[in-house]
């Protein structure tokens, strides 16, 4: 057993490169392809349940969620639009969301970079 603190203020410079965000399934809409960065805090990305930090630089992209997720912004700001409802929500550090697998979203990173901590269910 162990306990892992989630660090507010974690920046993408503290995370590992996970490669091109488009190679992870995102459709880049503005800002060019961005590098995805992350660090696992539990499990591995393709485990049934996993958790970790994830971050990107300023850009706009479409992402259809490949898993259900609860996430909290730890650095930066972004707007996420749920394409099924058209509702757009502005998120800043400390804000949290839950999204179900298969939901189509449009993300707009408003700051130079952002980082979230997430808990994903495959």
N, C-alpha and C positions, 0 to 999 in steps of 0.2 A: 504494500500500500504506500501511496505517496500523495502529496498535495503540491500542485503547481500554481503559483500566483500568476495572474494575468496582469501584465504591466501596461498601465495607461501610458501613453506617449511613445509607445514602441514605433520606431520609424522603419521604413522599408530598407534603409541602409544596414539595419541590424538583421535582415532576413536573407535567406539563401535564394539564389536564382532558380526559378522553376521554368525558365524559358519564355518563349513568346506566348502572350495571352491568347492569341488567335489559335495557337496549337492546342490550347486547353479547351477550345470550343466557343470562344467569344467571337462575335462579329464586330469588327472595328468600324465605327461610324464616323469618328472625327479624331484627329490628333495622331494618326499613324499607329502602327502596332506598338504595343507597350510590353515591357517585360513584366511577367508575373513573379512575385517574390513571396516566399513563405518560410515557415518553420513549424513543424509539428510539435504539439504539446501532448498529444495522445494518439496512438495508433499510426496508421499509414493512410495516404489519401484514398486508396481503394478498399479500405476496411469498411465493414458494415456501420461502424461508429468511429468517428475520428474528430480530432480537434486541433486547431492550430491558428497561427497568424497568417494573414494573406494581405498583400498590398500591391498597388500599381501606381503609376504616375498619372498625371492629368491627361484625360482622354474621355471619349464617349463611346460606349459599346453596348451591344445587345448580348445578353446571356440568358439562355434557357437553362434553368437549374437542373443539374444532373442528379441532385440529391435534395432532401429537405435540410434546412439549415436554420439555426438560431445564431445571430451574429451581433457583435457590439463594436462600434467604431472606437478605436483607441487613439487614432491620430488622423487629422484632416477632416474634410467635409465632402459630401457628395449628395446628389439627388438620384433617387431610384424611382423609375416609373414601372408600375405593374401594368403590362400591356393588356391583360384581360379586363381590367377595370378602368384604365386610363388615369388612375390616381398616382400623383407624384408626391414623394415625401422627401424632405430635406433632412439629412442626418449629419450630426456633429459628434465629437467625442462624448461617450457615455450613452448615446442613443443605441437602441437595440431593435432588431426585427426578427420575425420568423417567416420563412417562405417555404412552400411545399414543392416537392420535386415536380418538374415539368412546367413550372411557372416561367413565362417569358417576361424578361425585365430589360429596361434600358437604364444603364448606369451613366452618370455624368460626374466624374471626379472634378470637383471645383477648386481644390487646392493643388499645389505642385505634386503632392503625393498623398496617399491615405493608407491606413492600415486598419484592419479589423481583426478581431479574434472570433472564431466560429466553432460551432459544434455541429457536425454533419451526420445525418442518418441516411445510409445508402438506399 
